[in-house]
Amino acid sequence: MRLCFLRRFLKRAEHDQIIYYVMEAFDQPGRLHRRADVGSYWGVYKLDRVPKFAFTAAIVRVPEWHMLAAISVAVALLVRLSSISTDVTLRNRGRSFLALVCYATATITVWVFYDFTQQYMTVASVVSGILLLLGMLGVILVLLAEAYEWAEAQWVTSRRRLGPPVRADGLPQPKVSIHVPAYNEPPDMVIETLDALARLDYSNFECW
């Protein structure tokens, strides 16, 4: 809003030959100890006399959005390719879900980093920003792990073995005891659980 008003006013003032003065035209971060952050960065120009926006070009809130979108797609592809070899048992819906999660997290990460770099940097802000970004990366890793587990639970075609398949050449198989905790559960659910256990491709086990 401020940008639109200022550009319209400058055009009108030039047309009508109006003399005007722009108060606080330049940012003054050195006055933070006497005024709020907004007032110290209210200038039309940055501290090094560089304009914050073009006075004649089209108004675009984020002029670098093309580059940011390309970076988001590239980061999402790298994240997705790093785990694509482990989702061979997923249906297409599961793969699409993981691709969507990767792109969303990559977009948020790129936008947060971009917005942080647009601020005036001090030693304290740089240190705190790096720590917050590292924390955000940790949260993203947990989110991606949870998303993959969700996709496996919903759209898996077959379960992967945690170890080598059991030998079926007549050698004795180790005895396995399965304990099903049940107390006042619906009978249908207990029956379905026992039926599922009976379908296991392992013969030497007992169920309690």
C-alpha positions as CSV (number, residue, x, y, z in Angstrom):
1,M,0.0,0.0,0.0
2,R,2.8,2.4,0.9
3,L,4.6,1.7,-2.4
4,C,1.4,2.2,-4.5
5,F,0.6,5.5,-2.7
6,L,4.1,6.9,-3.1
7,R,4.4,6.0,-6.7
8,R,1.0,7.6,-7.5
9,F,1.9,10.7,-5.5
10,L,5.3,11.1,-7.3
11,K,3.6,10.8,-10.6
12,R,0.9,13.3,-9.7
13,A,3.4,15.7,-8.1
14,E,5.6,15.6,-11.3
15,H,2.5,16.3,-13.4
16,D,1.2,19.2,-11.4
17,Q,4.7,20.6,-10.6
18,I,4.2,20.2,-6.9
19,I,7.2,20.8,-4.5
20,Y,7.3,18.0,-1.9
21,Y,9.7,16.7,0.7
22,V,10.0,13.0,1.7
23,M,10.6,12.8,5.4
24,E,12.8,9.9,6.6
25,A,13.7,9.0,3.0
26,F,16.7,6.9,4.1
27,D,16.8,4.0,6.6
28,Q,18.5,4.8,9.9
29,P,19.2,1.5,11.7
30,G,21.7,3.3,14.0
31,R,18.7,4.9,15.8
32,L,17.3,1.6,17.0
33,H,18.1,2.5,20.6
34,R,15.8,5.5,20.4
35,R,12.9,4.3,18.3
36,A,11.1,1.1,17.2
37,D,12.3,-1.1,14.4
38,V,9.6,0.0,12.0
39,G,10.6,3.7,12.3
40,S,14.3,2.9,11.8
41,Y,13.6,1.1,8.5
42,W,10.8,3.3,7.2
43,G,12.9,4.9,4.5
44,V,12.4,4.7,0.7
45,Y,16.1,4.1,0.3
46,K,18.3,1.6,2.2
47,L,21.2,2.8,4.3
48,D,23.6,2.6,1.3
49,R,21.2,4.9,-0.7
50,V,19.9,2.0,-2.8
51,P,16.2,2.3,-3.6
52,K,14.1,-0.4,-2.1
53,F,11.9,-0.6,-5.2
54,A,11.8,0.6,-8.8
55,F,10.0,3.8,-9.3
56,T,8.8,3.1,-12.9
57,A,8.7,-0.7,-13.4
58,A,5.6,-2.9,-12.7
59,I,4.9,-3.4,-9.0
60,V,5.7,-7.0,-8.0
61,R,5.6,-8.0,-4.4
62,V,8.5,-10.5,-4.9
63,P,10.4,-9.6,-8.1
64,E,12.6,-12.7,-7.7
65,W,9.7,-15.1,-7.6
66,H,10.8,-16.9,-10.8
67,M,14.2,-17.7,-9.2
68,L,12.6,-18.7,-5.9
69,A,10.2,-21.0,-7.7
70,A,13.0,-22.7,-9.6
71,I,15.1,-23.1,-6.5
72,S,12.1,-24.7,-4.7
73,V,11.5,-27.1,-7.5
74,A,15.2,-28.1,-7.6
75,V,15.4,-28.6,-3.8
76,A,12.2,-30.7,-3.9
77,L,13.6,-32.8,-6.7
78,L,16.8,-33.4,-4.8
79,V,14.9,-34.4,-1.6
80,R,12.6,-36.6,-3.6
81,L,15.3,-38.4,-5.5
82,S,17.2,-39.1,-2.3
83,S,14.4,-41.3,-1.1
84,I,12.8,-42.6,-4.4
85,S,14.8,-45.9,-4.2
86,T,13.0,-46.8,-1.0
87,D,9.4,-46.4,-2.2
88,V,9.3,-49.2,-4.8
89,T,6.4,-50.8,-2.9
90,L,4.3,-47.6,-2.9
91,R,1.3,-46.9,-5.1
92,N,1.2,-43.9,-7.3
93,R,-1.0,-42.1,-4.7
94,G,1.7,-42.5,-2.1
95,R,4.4,-41.3,-4.4
96,S,2.3,-38.3,-5.4
97,F,1.7,-37.5,-1.7
98,L,5.5,-37.6,-0.9
99,A,6.2,-35.4,-3.9
100,L,3.7,-32.9,-2.7
101,V,5.1,-32.9,0.8
102,C,8.7,-32.5,-0.5
103,Y,7.7,-29.5,-2.7
104,A,5.7,-27.8,0.1
105,T,8.6,-28.1,2.6
106,A,11.1,-27.0,0.0
107,T,9.0,-23.9,-0.8
108,I,8.6,-23.0,2.8
109,T,12.3,-23.4,3.4
110,V,13.3,-21.3,0.4
111,W,10.8,-18.6,1.3
112,V,12.0,-18.4,5.0
113,F,15.6,-18.2,3.9
114,Y,14.8,-15.5,1.3
115,D,12.8,-13.4,3.8
116,F,15.6,-13.7,6.3
117,T,18.2,-12.5,3.8
118,Q,16.1,-9.4,3.0
119,Q,16.5,-8.0,6.6
120,Y,19.3,-5.8,7.8
121,M,22.0,-8.1,9.2
122,T,23.7,-7.8,12.6
123,V,25.8,-10.3,14.4
124,A,23.0,-11.2,16.8
125,S,20.5,-11.6,14.0
126,V,22.8,-13.7,11.9
127,V,23.6,-16.1,14.8
128,S,20.0,-16.4,15.8
129,G,18.9,-16.8,12.2
130,I,21.4,-19.7,11.7
131,L,20.2,-21.4,14.9
132,L,16.6,-21.1,13.9
133,L,17.3,-22.4,10.4
134,L,19.1,-25.4,11.8
135,G,16.1,-26.0,14.1
136,M,13.8,-25.7,11.1
137,L,15.8,-28.3,9.1
138,G,15.5,-30.7,12.0
139,V,11.7,-30.2,12.1
140,I,11.6,-30.8,8.3
141,L,13.5,-34.0,8.6
142,V,11.0,-35.3,11.2
143,L,8.1,-34.2,9.0
144,L,9.5,-36.0,6.0
145,A,10.1,-39.2,8.0
146,E,6.5,-39.0,9.3
147,A,5.2,-38.4,5.8
148,Y,7.0,-41.4,4.5
149,E,5.7,-43.6,7.3
150,W,2.2,-42.3,6.6
151,A,2.5,-43.1,2.9
152,E,3.7,-46.6,3.7
153,A,0.8,-47.2,6.1
154,Q,-1.8,-46.0,3.6
155,W,-0.6,-46.9,0.1
156,V,1.9,-49.7,0.3
157,T,1.5,-52.7,-2.0
158,S,3.7,-55.1,-0.1
159,R,5.7,-55.1,3.1
160,R,9.4,-55.2,3.1
161,R,11.2,-57.7,5.3
162,L,13.5,-56.4,8.0
163,G,15.9,-59.3,7.4
164,P,16.6,-62.1,4.9
165,P,13.6,-64.4,4.1
166,V,13.3,-67.5,6.2
167,R,14.8,-70.6,4.6
168,A,12.2,-73.2,3.4
169,D,14.6,-76.1,2.7
170,G,13.5,-78.3,5.6
171,L,15.7,-76.8,8.2
172,P,14.0,-76.2,11.6
173,Q,12.7,-72.7,12.0
174,P,13.2,-70.9,15.4
175,K,10.1,-70.8,17.6
176,V,8.4,-67.4,17.8
177,S,5.8,-66.5,20.4
178,I,3.4,-63.7,19.6
179,H,1.5,-62.1,22.4
180,V,-1.6,-60.1,21.5
181,P,-2.6,-57.7,24.2
182,A,-6.4,-57.7,24.4
183,Y,-8.8,-56.5,27.1
184,N,-12.4,-55.7,26.5
185,E,-11.8,-55.2,22.8
186,P,-14.5,-55.7,20.2
187,P,-14.7,-59.4,19.3
188,D,-14.6,-58.7,15.5
189,M,-11.4,-56.8,15.9
190,V,-9.7,-59.6,17.8
191,I,-10.9,-62.1,15.2
192,E,-9.5,-60.0,12.4
193,T,-6.2,-59.7,14.2
194,L,-5.9,-63.5,14.8
195,D,-6.8,-64.2,11.1
196,A,-4.1,-61.8,10.0
197,L,-1.6,-63.6,12.2
198,A,-2.7,-66.9,10.8
199,R,-1.8,-65.7,7.3
200,L,1.8,-65.0,8.1
201,D,4.4,-66.8,5.9
202,Y,6.0,-68.4,9.0
203,S,5.0,-71.8,10.3
204,N,6.7,-72.2,13.6
205,F,5.0,-69.7,15.9
206,E,2.5,-69.6,18.7
207,C,-0.1,-66.9,19.5
208,W,-1.2,-65.9,23.0
